[in-house]
Amino acid sequence: MAGDGPTPRCPHCRVDLREVSAEAALGYCVVLDQCPQCGGVWCDRWELYPITAAAAARLDPVDGDALRQPTTVPPSPLECPRCRARLQAFRDAWLPADICIGRCPNCDGLWLNRGQLRHVKSIPPRSPSRPEHLLDATLVDNLAERLATPPRPLVRDLAHALEDPGTTDAGDDVQRDLLIGVAWAIVRAILRLILRL
């Protein structure tokens, strides 16, 4: 999304951000926006996760001279560099707990202060805690075990699968396979939503 609309401005320094490229895990490059003064990084939607640790370390060098200079207190609240909406605290169960990231509620971009991008990429992501307060541990284990087993083969002929069971061959249970596949997909989607809480 870099290059769309007016030049984004740093939420802290109020100066134009500059485009920087960062290598992604799958071999392509992502264009991010970085403040030339404070070193903060703006990631448009979906740009944070594929960035490699080496790219984060390259973008986030420690500049001792800059760190010793007096700094101004950032305006409160911080605004999105692109649409000027108020940034909100962003939490992700897969990121380190001590990371404080600002997220735009409109464009889903993420603001990371200097040092945070390197921190996010240098620490292995923590596993989200199991939602014991929402589901019994045995139920979660059973669901995880069932989800690890792939569903039955896909239905090749939907019209045949929806025929009256009395008219189908006794050995052909495509309708049951279809229902199990749909139920499996629904349970998997619900479990993913619950585990992200």
PyMOL commands that set and color helices and strands:
alter all, ss='L'
color gray80, all
select helices_A, chain A and resi 53-59+64-68+116-122+137-148+158-161+165-167+174-196
alter helices_A, ss='H'
color red, helices_A
select strands_A, chain A and resi 18-23+29-34+41-43+88-90+101-103+110-112
alter strands_A, ss='S'
color yellow, strands_A
deselect
rebuild
show_as cartoon
